[in-house]
Amino acid sequence: MEIKSKNCVVCGSTDLKLISSKNDGEKFFYTYRCLACGETFSTESAFLRKKAKQEQEESRRVAAEKRSREAFEKAVNDAVGAAVNAAMDNAVNAVKSAAENASDEAARAVEKVKSAQKQAEEEQTARQLNSEREKEMSAAEVYAANRKYVVEIFSDFAKDSKRGTGILLGNGYVLTNAHVISENKNGSSYGVIRVNVAENIQCKLSDGDMIELEIVRADVKRDIAVLYSENLQKDGVKFAVGTAVTGSKVFAIGNSKGEGICILDGIISDNTRMINGEKYIMYTAPTVGGNSGGPLFNTKGEVVGMVTLGRKDAALMNYALPVATLFDFLRDAEEKENVKIF
C-alpha cells in the first residue's frame, strides 16, 4: 500500500516535491518538501499519528462500553433481587410493585451511566484545554523567541523620512507594508494609486546592525511589500496554520512611534473584518504609527497577521492582514519576480 500526501501538513499547499520513499515491507511511505513554505515532512509520521489516535479512540470506546454494560448489569441484578425479595414477602401484588420499582431503578441506573459518561467527557475536554493552556507562551516568551525576527524600517525620501516595522522571512527577505516604503505625490502618509518610492531603505536588526534593502515587489492596493538583502539571516518567523480565533490573545511586536521595538498585547476582536473589500483581523493591542508592517503573534509564537491599519478615533480598533493574504502576495512575488522566498 502506498501512503501519499497531496497537501503540505503546515500550510496546506499542493505544491510538493518528492524527496525520498521508504518501504517497511507492507507499505510505501514518502517524504516531501513543500515548495510553498519549505517544510519537510513524511507520510509515515502522519500515518503513525493517525493510527495511534484511532487505537486510542477505540480503546476509550471499548472501555466506555464496558463501564456502561457493567453498570447496567448491576442495576438489573439489583432490581431483580429487590423484586424477588418483595415477591417472597408480599405475594403477587408486592411482586408487581417490586417489578415496577425495578424498572424505575433500571431507568435511573441508565441515566446515572449516561450522566457519568457525560461527566467523563467533560473532564477529558477540560484536561485537554488545560494542557493547551499550559503550552501557551507568555508575552516575555513570545518576545524572547521572536525579537530577532522583527526589524525597524527606515525609509528616506527626497524631503521626508518614515519609520516602520519589518518581518524577517528568512533567506534574506523582509515583509512590510507598502506604505512604509512609499508616499503619495503630495507627501501624505499613504498613496493609493500614484506613489513615490523611498530613495533609500534600511533596516535595523536586533543587534543594532543597519542593513540596506532593495524592493523585490510591492502591492500598493493590498499594502504589502517584500524587500531583500543578501546580508540578512537565513531563518525567519513561523506562520500559524488556519484562521486566527476570535477572542484569542495576541501580541504585536513593532517599532511604536519609530522609537524602537516593543511588545503590546490584546485579543482578536473579529477574525473576519471587511474593509473596502479586503479581509482583515481586528485586534485590541494598542498599536500606533511605526508598528505598520510588524507581526501579530498568537500564544504559540506564530504569526497570525501583519499590522496594517488603525483608527484615530478608537485606539483599540486596529487591523492586521491575515496570513492567507500575505501568502497569496508572496507566492505571486515568487512567480512574477522569479525568486524563491520560502
N, C-alpha and C positions, 0 to 999 in steps of 0.2 A: 504494500500500500504506500502511495506517495502522499506525504504531508506537505502541502504547498501553502503559500500565502499570496494574496492579491493586493493587500494593503499594508502600509507601514504601521507597526504597533504604536508608534509615537505620534505621528502627525496625520495618519490615515491616507497618505499619498499612495497612488498606484504606480508611481514611477520608481520601480525597484530594479536592482541589479543583482543577479545570482552570483554568489561568491564561491560557495562550496556545497557539497552534499555529503550525507552520511547514511550508511546502511547498517541497521542493528540486527539484521537477519530477517526481520519481518516487515519493517517499514523503512522508507527513504525519507530522511529529513533534509531540509535545505537551509542554508544561511544566505541572507540577503543584506544588501546595503541600500538604504533609502536615498535616492538621488535628490530628494526634496529637502530633508533635514539632516542627512548624514548619519543617521542611526544605523547600527549594525545589529541584526537580530536573527535568531534561529527559530525555525518552526518546531524544533524539538522541545525547547523551553516552554513555548506556548502550549504544545500538546501535553507535556507532563503536568503543567499547572492545571489545565482543563481536566485531565484525568484525575488528578488529586482532588480537585474541587468536587467532581462527580462522585468519587468514592466517599468523600466526607459527607456530602449531602445524602447519599444512600445510607450511610451509617447512622446519621441523625434520624432519617425517616424510619429505619428499622427499629431503632431504639424507642422512638416515639410510639410506633405501633405496638411494640411490646409493652410499654408502660400503660397504654390505653387498654390493651387486651387484659392485662393483669388486674387493672383497676376494675374493669367491667366484670371479670370473672369473680373477683372478690365481692363486688356489690351483689351479684346474682346469688352467690353462695350464702352471703349474709341474709339476703332477702328470703331465700328458700328455707334456711334454718329457722328464721323467725316465723315463717308460715307454718312449718312443721310443729314447732313448739306450741303455737297458738291453736293449731288443729287438735293437738292432744288435750289441751286444757278446755277448749270452748266448743268442740264439735264442729258441725257444718258451718254455722254462722261465723264462728271465730276463724275458720279456715278461709272463708270468703273475705272476711275483713283483713286477715293477715295477707292474703294474696294481693288485695288492693294496696295495702301498705307496702308490700314487697315491690309492687310495680312502681309506686311513688319513690321508694328508696332507690330502685334501679335508675329511674329517670334522674333523680338528684345526683346519683353517683356519676352518671354520664355527663351531667352538667359540670360536676366537680372536675372530671377528667379534662373536659374542654377548657374550663377555666384555668386549670393547671398548665395545659399546653399553651394557651394564650399568654399566661404569665411567663412561661419559659421563653417563648419567642420574644416577648418584650424585653426580658432581661438580656437575652442574646443581642438584641438590637442595641440596647443601652451599652453593653460591653464593647460592641463594635464602634459605637460613636465615641466612647471614652478613649478607645485605642487610637482612633483617628485624631482626637484632640491632643493626645499625648505626643503624637508625631508632629503637631503644628510647631512652627518656628516662631520665636518671639521677634519683636521689632529689631532687637540687638543682633539676633542670629541672622535675620534676613539681610541686615545692613552689612554685617561682617562677611557673609558669604558672597555678596554681590557688589560691594563698593568698587572693586577693581574693574567691574564691567560698566560703570557709569562714568561718563566724562563730561567736562564742561566744554561747551562750544563757543568759540569766539569768531564772529563774522564781521569783517571790516568792509565798509562801503566807501564811496568817494567822500561823503560828508558825514557819515554816521557809522555806528557800530552796534552790534547786537550780542546778547548773551543768551545762551540756551543750554540744553542738555542733549547728550547723545547716548546711545546704547551700543556697546560693543557686541557684534555678532560673531566675532571670530574670523580668522583668515584675513584680517586687515580691514574688515568692513564695519561701518558705523551707521546706525539708523537714527534718524531725527525727523523733525517736522520741516517741511519745505519753507515755512515762513521764518524759520530760524536762520536760514542762509539766503533769504531773498527779501526784497521790499518792492512795493509798487512804485510806479513812476513818480508820484507826488511825495514819496518819502514816508507814507504811513506804514504801520507795522505789518500789514499783510496784503499782498496783491492777489486778486482772484484770477485775472487773465494775463495782463501785461506786467511783468516784473523785472527788476534789476537783480542780478545775482551778485553776491558778495565778491569783492576783488581778491580777498584773502580769507581763508577759513582754517582755523586751527582748533585743536582740542587739547585739553589739559588732563593728563592721566592722574590716577590716584597717587602716584609717586612724585607728582609735580612736573614731570616732563611735558614739554609742549611739542605737539606733532602737527605738521601741516597736512591738510586733507584736500582731496580733489573730489569733485562731484561725479558720481557714476550715473545716477538717474534721479530725477525729481518729478513728482506729480503734484502740481500746484492745486488742482481741484480737490484731490483727496488729502492734500497737505502732508505728503510723505517724501522723504529724500533718503538716498543711501550714498554714503561717502566712502573713500578708500585711502589707505596709506599702507605701503609695504612695511612700515616700521611698527605697526601695531601687532599685538599678541595674537596667537592663533586660536585661543579658546574664547568663548563668549557666554552670554546668558543662556539659560534654559527657558523654553517657552512651554506654557501649560497646554494640555490637550483638551479640547472640548470648550464649551461655553462657560464663562465665569458665572457663579451662582449669586443671584440677588440676595443681599443680606450678609454675604461673607466678608470677612475682614481683608483689607488690602493695605499696602504700603507703597508710597511714592518716594523714590529717591531721585533727587534732582538739584539743580543749581538755582534755588529760590532767589528771586530778585537779582540774580547774577552775582551773589555774594559768596558762593561756594556750595559744595554738595552737602545736603542734609536729608533726613528721612522724616516723612509725615505719614500719619495713619488715618484710616477711616474705614467705611464699609462701601460695598457696592449698593447703591440705591435703586438702580434699574439696569439690568444687563442688556436691555434692548431699547435704547432711546434713539428715536429717529430725528435727525436734524438735517433739513434741506436734502432729504432723500438718502442720507448716509447713516449707517448704523453706528452708534457709539455706546460705550459703557459709562453710565453716570455714577459718580462716586463722591464721597464726602471729605476725603483728605483735602486740606486747605491749600492746594497748590496755587501758585501765583506766577507772574511773569518770570521767565528764566527756567521754570520747570518744563516748559514745552520741549517735546522730543524725548523726555525721560521715561523710564519704565514704571509700570504699575505692577507690583508683585502680589501674589497670594501668600498664604501662610506656609507654603512649601518652598518658597523662594523662587517660584516660577513666574515668568512674565505673562500677565493676562491682557495687557494693553499698553498703549503708548499715550502719555499725557499730551493733549492737543488743545482743548478749549476750556474756557472758564467764563463765568458770568460776573460782571462787575457789581450787579445788584444782589448777588446771592453767593456768599463765599463758599458754601458747602454744596453747590451745584456745579461740579466740574465734569469734564468729559474726556474719555480716552478712546482711541481707535482700538478695536479688538484684534486679537491675534490673527483671525481669519483674514481680515482686511490687510494686515501687514504682510502676511504670507502671499496673498494674491499679488501685491505690489512687487515683492521680492522675486517671485517666480517670473513675473513679467520683465523685471530688470535683467534677470539671468538670461532670458530668451532674447530680448531685444538688444542688450549690450554685450552679449556673448561673454558673460563672466560666470564664475562659479562661486556663489556666496556661501552655500551650505555644502 
